[in-house]
Amino acid sequence: MHSSFIGMLAVAVAGAPAVAAAAQPVQAQADGTVVRVNAAQGKIAIRHGAIPRLDLPAMTLVYHAPSALLKGIAAGDHVSFTAERADGQYRILELSK
């Protein structure tokens, strides 16, 4: 390669924008009806209305949740929850009947 081409390439790479940092988690509060719970796997399925802040339409979605939050929660319970979307997954941060 010609040295002036290599110099231009180095300038182009050095001037390139940095790769964007990982997206910040987005949180939202909602309520819904528990469809199923698997505390051993830390998962809960909740049927809920649209949650615009998380870009979710009305649906039933399986969320990840700490097992401790799932104690005393059963299918059919109406719950209020705070959910978070981070790293392509949905997690429950707070949960109450």
PyMOL commands that set and color helices and strands:
alter all, ss='L'
color gray80, all
select helices_A, chain A and resi 3-14+39-41+52-54+67-70
alter helices_A, ss='H'
color red, helices_A
select strands_A, chain A and resi 26-38+43-48+59-64+78-86+89-96
alter strands_A, ss='S'
color yellow, strands_A
deselect
rebuild
show_as cartoon
